[in-house]
Amino acid sequence: MKAGRLRHVLRYQTAASTPDAVGQEQPTWSTAHVWRGEVSTPTGRELLHAQQLKAVADVVIRVRFPGFLPDPTARLVEGESVYNITAAVDPDGYRRTLLIFAERDPQERPE
């Protein structure tokens, strides 16, 4: 993996809840990790790794393997773009690179 391609700063956010002034739980997002990665559109090679017949991902995000597979209920935020995680794959099985397949969330705004 070439470090020069990892030019996007991605915030890995998980769902959380915080109490408001009345004491009721309000859903929020908390940043668990910050990664550098490459954001690109999917090609046929990624589809082969994901073993899909039809692409459901808008983008493919390539990062160095963080030590765990991301939770599909989490999201990635890069600048003004919010990506909902669809799947995550270790393409070669050596825990060097992680491919994250994600969809853009047009309604969500980063916090």
C-alpha positions as CSV (number, residue, x, y, z in Angstrom):
1,M,0.0,0.0,0.0
2,K,1.4,3.3,-1.0
3,A,1.2,6.0,1.7
4,G,0.8,8.8,-0.8
5,R,-2.7,7.5,-1.8
6,L,-3.9,7.7,1.8
7,R,-4.8,11.4,1.5
8,H,-8.3,11.3,3.0
9,V,-8.8,11.8,6.7
10,L,-11.7,9.5,7.8
11,R,-13.4,9.5,11.2
12,Y,-14.8,6.1,12.3
13,Q,-17.9,7.0,14.3
14,T,-20.2,4.7,16.3
15,A,-23.7,5.3,17.5
16,A,-24.0,6.7,21.0
17,S,-26.6,8.4,23.1
18,T,-26.4,11.4,25.5
19,P,-29.0,12.8,27.9
20,D,-30.5,16.1,27.0
21,A,-31.6,18.8,29.4
22,V,-34.7,16.9,30.4
23,G,-32.8,13.7,30.9
24,Q,-34.0,11.8,27.8
25,E,-31.5,9.9,25.7
26,Q,-30.7,11.6,22.4
27,P,-28.9,9.6,19.6
28,T,-25.5,11.0,18.6
29,W,-22.3,9.8,17.0
30,S,-19.0,9.5,18.8
31,T,-15.6,9.3,17.0
32,A,-13.8,6.2,18.0
33,H,-10.8,6.3,15.5
34,V,-9.3,8.6,12.9
35,W,-7.8,6.9,9.9
36,R,-6.0,7.9,6.7
37,G,-7.4,6.2,3.7
38,E,-8.1,6.2,-0.1
39,V,-11.7,6.8,-1.2
40,S,-12.5,5.6,-4.7
41,T,-15.4,4.3,-6.8
42,P,-15.7,0.5,-7.1
43,T,-14.3,-1.5,-10.0
44,G,-14.8,-5.1,-11.0
45,R,-11.9,-6.3,-8.8
46,E,-13.6,-5.1,-5.6
47,L,-16.8,-6.9,-6.6
48,L,-14.9,-10.1,-7.0
49,H,-13.5,-9.7,-3.4
50,A,-17.0,-9.0,-2.0
51,Q,-18.5,-11.9,-4.0
52,Q,-21.5,-9.9,-5.1
53,L,-23.5,-10.0,-8.3
54,K,-24.6,-6.4,-8.1
55,A,-22.7,-3.5,-6.6
56,V,-24.4,-2.0,-3.6
57,A,-21.5,0.2,-2.6
58,D,-21.0,3.8,-3.9
59,V,-17.4,4.0,-2.7
60,V,-14.5,1.7,-1.8
61,I,-12.4,2.9,1.1
62,R,-8.9,1.4,1.5
63,V,-7.1,1.8,4.9
64,R,-4.3,0.1,6.7
65,F,-5.7,-2.8,8.7
66,P,-6.8,-1.3,12.1
67,G,-6.8,-4.6,14.0
68,F,-10.5,-5.2,13.8
69,L,-13.3,-5.3,11.2
70,P,-15.6,-2.3,11.4
71,D,-19.2,-2.7,12.6
72,P,-21.8,-2.3,9.8
73,T,-23.8,0.0,12.2
74,A,-21.0,2.5,12.3
75,R,-20.2,5.1,9.7
76,L,-17.2,7.0,8.3
77,V,-17.1,10.7,7.9
78,E,-14.7,12.5,5.6
79,G,-15.1,16.3,5.5
80,E,-18.8,16.9,4.5
81,S,-19.3,13.3,3.2
82,V,-20.9,10.6,5.4
83,Y,-20.4,7.0,4.4
84,N,-22.6,4.1,5.8
85,I,-20.5,0.9,6.0
86,T,-21.9,-2.0,3.9
87,A,-19.1,-4.5,4.3
88,A,-15.5,-4.8,5.2
89,V,-13.0,-7.3,3.7
90,D,-9.4,-8.2,4.3
91,P,-8.6,-9.0,0.6
92,D,-5.4,-11.1,1.1
93,G,-5.9,-12.4,4.6
94,Y,-2.6,-11.0,5.9
95,R,-4.1,-8.1,7.9
96,R,-2.3,-5.4,6.0
97,T,-5.1,-3.7,4.1
98,L,-8.8,-3.4,4.8
99,L,-11.3,-2.7,2.0
100,I,-14.5,-1.0,3.3
101,F,-17.5,-0.9,1.0
102,A,-19.8,2.0,1.8
103,E,-22.7,4.0,0.5
104,R,-23.0,7.8,0.6
105,D,-25.7,9.1,3.0
106,P,-27.2,12.1,1.3
107,Q,-29.4,13.1,4.2
108,E,-26.8,12.9,7.0
109,R,-24.7,15.8,8.0
110,P,-21.5,15.3,10.0
111,E,-21.4,16.6,13.6
